[in-house]
């Protein structure tokens, strides 16, 4: 059963030194995105060189930052939030709101058209790792863990993307 759950979440069953950690095109999952845009694929060692220890823990090991500690929690600037690992645009500041939960929250991913997220930079995955069922949010390009999405957000979507600041890189709009 555990093996089935891991496969459903797209996780590697074995991590071999020198082999890529998550996020490789041709991984056998058959998503059409890998046919049009190659995914960023680095080894565990390369991710550790590229990222800070906290960024690595959150994005590659599915960790979380402490609530109310993230640098973007209270950011009010206009711009775009990108993946810290691969620089893909993920969330617009226009869709950000204060949820009071301790993490930056958004009610919609960048590129969403109605309820269609096929043009966004995110994927949703079932997450049962904490003993409860949640929906994980990962970067479509590099499969970095970003956070989770919950059905208790504001209108018009009713969604709350609860995202770790450390998984993001903010780029202010040019005026």
MOCOR-V246606 format. One record per helix or strand of 3 or more residues. SS is the DSSP state (H for helix, E for strand). FROM is the first residue (numbers start at 1). LEN is the number of residues. Records with the same first field share a line. If there is no record, write none. Layout:
# MOCOR-V246606
SS->FROM-LEN, FROM-LEN
This chain:
# MOCOR-V246606
H->2-7, 33-4, 44-7, 53-9, 93-3, 165-3
E->79-5, 89-4, 104-3, 122-6, 134-6, 145-6, 160-4, 168-5
